Amino acid sequence: MFHIEFNDVQLEKVFNTELAWENLPFLLEGIPLTLMISIIGMALGLVIGLFLALARGSEAKLWRYPARMYISFMRGTPILVFLFILYFGLPFMGIELSAVLAATLGFGLNSAAYIAEINRSALNSIDRGQWESAKALNIGYWKTMRKIILPQATRIAVPPLTNVFMDIVKATSLAAVITVPEIFQKAQIVAGRSFDSMTMYITIALIYWPICMLISFAQDRLENKYSKFI
């Protein structure tokens, strides 16, 4: 049914190394903004995600049901739609956000839902007897959480949380649609004026790759750090 021919395909027509090299400095200018949005968004997601996880596991319906609804909504809607709501929708309500702020809030609020489920699973994996032992020793809830439970839960949560961070880094490319000048948006600018989209898209793929490799390296270091809590 499908017939594809690769006759006379020349490498320079697929990837123009000269064009990629000439525009590499311009593309790299987008890395600081990409990382800033990713790091702040992840930090926001970690904070909100922890409280959502605690609320999700609470016995009080006043906390549990709103947390479940928030998690369900964020996991059930595309991040691109949420970015449009923040950047293009809120101005109709008299609230205007810059493109960078909208992207940062968007990724932070969205990732919080996934982080909450990761945290909840990690917290639930800790043996209940440790809570009971801490209570018998008259150790308060928050001290038990901070000194005993969270260090162990963190070791379990590090790999999936790292995957969430990687997803945020790669998803920042969606911020280009709301005019954030990150890596992908800059690649689109070059592709538009050079009429060589393939070269630019391959180039930014080769930029994202080592960034994610560094994140994986950091994951290994964190896993080794928290392995003492095994």
N, C-alpha and C positions, 0 to 999 in steps of 0.2 A: 504493500500500500504506500509506503514511504520510500523514497529513493533519494539518497544524499550522495553527492559526488564531491570529492576533495581534490579533483584534478587542478593543477596549477595554483594551489594555495601557497602563497609565499609568506614566510614568517613575518616579514616587515609589514605586511598588510594586516596581520593579526595583532602584533605588538610592536609599536614604533619605539625602540629604545631611546632614540634621540629626543623624541617628544616627551617621553616619560622623564628622562634625566633633566631636561630643560625646565620642566614644570614641577619637579620634585620639591624644590624649596617652597613654592607656593602652596602645594598640597600639605606639606609638613607644618605650615603655619596654622592649620586647623587642628593639630594634635592637642595643644594646650586647652583649647575650648572643649574638645571632645572629652578629654580626661577630667576637666573641671566639672562638666555636666554629669559625667559618670560617677565620679567620686562623691560629689555632694548629693546626687540623687540616691546613691547607694547608702550613704550615711543617713539620709532622711528615711529611707526605707527600713534600715536596721532599727532605728529608734521607734518608728511607728509600728513596724512589724513585731517588735518585742511586746509592746503594749497590746497589740491586737491578739497575739498568741495567748497572753495572760487573760485577756478579756474573753477570748474564744473558749478557754478552758475553765472559765469561772462558773460557779454554781448559780450566780445571780443572773436571771434572765435579762435584767436591765443592761448588763454588759455583754452577755453572750450573744443575744440576737442581733444587736446592731453590728457587732464585730463580724458575725457570720454573713450578714447582708453586704457589708463593705467588701469582704473578701470575695464573695460570690460575684458582685458587680464588677470589680476590678479584673478578676480572672475571666469573666465572661464577655468583656468588651475589648476590642482591639486598641492597642496603645495609640495608634494613629488617630483614631476617632477621638480619644481622650485629649490628645494634643490639639486637635481642631477645636474641641469644646473650650479648652483653656485659652487658646490664642485668638480664635475667631468668634467664639460664642460668648465669652464673658463680656466683651465690650458692649454687647446689647443690653447688659445689666449694669453698665456704667463702670465696669471693672476692666482696666486695661493692664496687661502684663507684657513685659518685653519678651521677645522670642526666646532669649536665653533663660529667663526666669520661668516662662511657661514650660519649656522643655525640661528644666531641672525639676520643677514641681511634678510635672507629668510622669517622669520616670521614677521619681521618689515615691509618689503616691501609688503608682501602679505596682512597683516592685514590692512595696510593703505587704501586699496581699500574698504574694508568693513566699516572701520571707516569713510571714506570720505562720504559714502552714509548715514551713521547714522548722521554725522554732518550736512550734507546738509538738511536732513529731519528735524532735530532739529532747524536749523536756519530758514528754511522756515515756521516753525510753529509759529514763533514769529510775532505778528501783525505788519503789514507794517506801521501802524500809528506811532509806536515808532521810526522808522527810520525818518519819516517825522517830528515828534516833535523834535527830536534831531537836524535835519537839520535846523528847524526854530529857534532853540536856538543857532545856529551857533556852534554846537559841531562837531568836525571832525569825519571822518569815523572810524579811528582806535580807537579813544576814545569812540565813540558810541559802537563799537564792544566790546571793553574790559570792559566797565563799565555798559552797559545796556543789550546788546544782548547776549553775551556769558554766563553770569551768569544764565540767564533764559533758554538758550539752553542747558546748562550743566545739569540742573535738568532733562530735558527731555531725554538727551542722556545717563545719568548714567546707567540705567538698560541694554540697548543693548550693551553699551561699556563694562560693566562688563561681559556680555556673551562672547564678543570677547576675553577678557582677559582669561576667563576660557577655551575657545577653544584653545588659544595659549598654556596655561599650559598643557593641555591634548595632544595637537599636538606635544609638544616637544618630545614625545615618538618616533615620526617619525625620529628625529635626530639620533636615534640609527643606522639607516641604513648608515649614513655617519660617523660612529665611534665616535659620541659624547658620552662620558661616563656619561650619565644622568641615571635616575632611571630605565627606561626600559632596557637600554643596560646592566646595571649591573644585572638586573633580568635574562636576556638572558644568561649571563655568568654563573650564578648559575644554571639555568635550564639545560644548556648544560653539566655541570659536575655532576649534581645530577640526571639527567634524570627524573626530576619531574617538568615539565612545569606548570602543573595546580596549584601547591602550590605557585610557584613564581608569576604567573599571578594574582592569587587571592590576594596575599600579596601586590603587587604594586597597585592593584585596591583599596585596603584598605588604601594605602598611599595617593593616589590621592584624594580620597573622602574627608578627613578632610581638605586638602589644599583648595579644592573648597568650602568647608563650610566656611572657614575663609574669602575667597573672597566674598562670599554671605553676610557675616556679615559686611564686609567693605562697601559693596554696600548699606546696610541698613543705615549705619552711614552717608554715602555721601548723600543719599536721604533725610535724616533728616536735614542735613546741608543746602542743597539747597532748602528745602521746603519753606523757608522764601521768595523765589522769586516767589511764586505762586501768 
